[in-house]
Amino acid sequence: MASATVNEAESHRFFSTHCFNRAWDLITKPNRTTVECEQMLQLSQASLRHWTQRSDYTARRRPVPLMNVRQLKDFCSRFSGAHETLYGEPSNFLVYSVGGRKFAYFKTSEPERWRFSIKVTPERFVELTDFPGVKPARYRGRFHWVTIVEVPRFPASYLTELVEWSYQKAFASLSKAKQIAIRVSHV
């Protein structure tokens, strides 16, 4: 019986991302058990260990955690009072809103499937539209909405910061009565 050869570089590349994605799934899971918390920590440590063994790793180029579309959708739906609404033909949008105010949306049809749009500050709008893969959102760019063409290429920490700001902006635009109702119903 022939033994299989293992490519060490490929193994490190696979396990660095695989462990990271499994750890991220647990990070975003509400009400983790004690066992799942332990698994999350172990997977995070394993991911870091494999990252440091990759040939493309340098101390100056530490891995930047990224999000996939599913993780970003989960993140958007976890805000207090957030509602997810799927609009079919002709718009083809998956919209996240709070109190009827949009704070994020995905395009759901080809060729722009899973492009993600959010509202940003005017300063961030100028900054972000200079990035490759980020452009003014169609029909909403004048209101400082941007579209991120490929979510998995955008750093997770920056993306979550932008979404949180967009949510807070939408939430703050609600009447005080609606804000209180949302806070009370999601305690």
C-alpha positions in Angstrom: 0.0 0.0 0.0 1.5 3.4 -1.1 1.6 6.1 1.5 0.3 9.5 0.6 2.7 12.4 0.6 1.8 15.6 2.5 2.7 19.0 1.2 3.6 20.9 4.3 3.1 24.3 2.7 -0.3 23.4 1.4 -1.2 22.0 4.8 -0.3 25.2 6.6 -2.2 27.3 4.0 -5.3 25.1 4.4 -5.3 24.9 8.2 -4.6 28.6 8.7 -7.8 29.6 6.9 -9.9 26.5 7.8 -9.2 27.0 11.6 -9.8 30.7 11.3 -13.2 30.3 9.6 -14.3 27.7 12.1 -13.2 29.9 15.0 -15.1 32.8 13.4 -18.3 30.7 13.2 -18.0 30.2 16.9 -17.2 33.8 17.7 -20.4 35.0 16.0 -22.6 32.2 17.5 -24.8 33.5 20.3 -25.0 31.5 23.5 -21.9 29.4 23.1 -21.5 26.5 25.4 -18.3 26.1 27.5 -17.1 23.4 25.2 -17.6 25.7 22.2 -15.7 28.5 23.9 -12.8 26.1 24.4 -13.0 25.0 20.8 -13.0 28.6 19.6 -9.9 29.4 21.6 -8.1 26.2 20.4 -9.1 26.9 16.8 -7.8 30.5 17.1 -4.5 29.3 18.4 -4.2 26.6 15.7 -5.0 29.2 13.0 -2.3 31.5 14.3 0.2 28.7 14.5 -0.4 27.7 10.9 -0.3 31.3 9.7 3.1 31.8 11.2 4.4 28.7 9.4 3.3 29.9 5.9 5.9 31.0 3.5 4.0 34.3 2.8 4.0 35.2 6.5 6.2 37.9 7.9 6.0 39.7 11.2 5.1 42.9 9.3 2.4 41.0 7.3 0.3 39.4 10.0 -2.9 38.0 8.7 -5.9 40.3 8.6 -9.1 38.6 9.5 -11.6 38.7 6.7 -15.4 38.0 6.6 -17.3 36.0 4.0 -20.8 37.0 2.9 -22.5 34.6 5.3 -20.6 36.0 8.3 -21.4 39.5 7.3 -25.1 38.7 6.9 -25.1 37.1 10.4 -23.4 40.2 11.7 -25.9 42.6 10.2 -28.9 40.6 11.5 -27.6 40.7 15.1 -28.2 44.4 15.8 -31.1 45.3 18.1 -34.3 45.7 16.1 -32.6 44.7 12.8 -34.8 43.2 10.1 -33.8 41.3 7.1 -36.1 41.8 4.0 -35.6 40.1 0.7 -36.9 42.0 -2.3 -37.3 40.0 -5.5 -37.7 41.1 -9.1 -37.0 43.7 -10.3 -34.9 45.1 -7.4 -33.2 41.9 -6.1 -32.0 43.2 -2.8 -31.5 41.7 0.7 -32.0 44.7 2.9 -31.1 45.2 6.6 -33.0 47.9 8.4 -34.0 49.1 11.8 -37.3 50.7 12.4 -37.8 50.9 8.6 -34.5 52.7 8.0 -32.0 50.9 5.8 -28.5 50.5 7.1 -27.1 47.9 4.7 -28.0 45.8 1.7 -26.8 43.1 -0.6 -27.5 42.8 -4.3 -28.9 39.3 -4.9 -28.8 38.9 -8.7 -26.1 38.4 -11.2 -23.8 40.0 -12.3 -23.6 41.9 -9.0 -24.6 39.1 -6.7 -23.5 39.7 -3.0 -22.1 43.1 -3.6 -22.6 44.9 -0.2 -23.7 48.5 0.3 -23.6 50.7 3.4 -24.0 54.3 4.4 -20.7 56.0 5.5 -19.6 59.5 6.6 -18.8 62.0 3.9 -15.1 61.7 4.8 -15.2 57.9 4.7 -17.0 58.1 1.4 -14.1 60.0 -0.2 -11.6 57.7 1.4 -13.3 54.4 0.5 -14.1 55.3 -3.1 -10.4 55.6 -3.7 -10.0 51.9 -2.7 -10.0 49.3 -5.5 -13.2 47.3 -5.3 -15.2 50.1 -3.6 -17.5 52.4 -5.5 -20.3 54.8 -4.9 -23.6 52.9 -4.5 -25.8 53.1 -7.6 -28.6 55.6 -7.1 -27.5 56.2 -3.4 -24.0 57.5 -3.8 -25.1 61.1 -3.5 -26.3 60.1 0.0 -22.8 58.7 0.9 -23.6 55.0 0.4 -20.7 52.9 -0.9 -20.7 49.4 -2.5 -18.1 46.9 -1.6 -17.7 44.7 -4.7 -16.0 41.7 -2.9 -16.7 41.4 0.8 -14.1 38.6 1.4 -11.3 41.0 0.3 -12.1 43.6 2.9 -10.7 43.5 6.5 -13.3 42.3 9.0 -12.5 44.9 11.7 -12.9 47.8 9.3 -16.1 46.3 7.7 -17.7 45.7 11.1 -16.8 49.3 12.1 -18.5 50.7 9.0 -21.6 48.5 9.5 -21.9 49.5 13.1 -21.7 53.2 12.2 -24.3 52.8 9.5 -26.7 51.0 11.9 -26.1 53.7 14.6 -26.9 56.4 12.0 -30.1 54.7 11.0 -31.1 54.0 14.6 -30.4 57.7 15.6 -32.7 58.9 12.8 -35.7 57.1 14.4 -38.1 58.9 16.8 -37.2 58.6 20.5 -40.3 56.5 21.0 -39.2 54.0 18.3 -35.7 53.9 19.8 -37.0 53.1 23.3 -39.4 50.5 21.9 -36.5 48.7 20.1 -34.2 48.9 23.2 -37.0 47.5 25.5 -38.0 44.7 23.1 -34.3 43.5 22.7 -33.1 43.5 26.3 
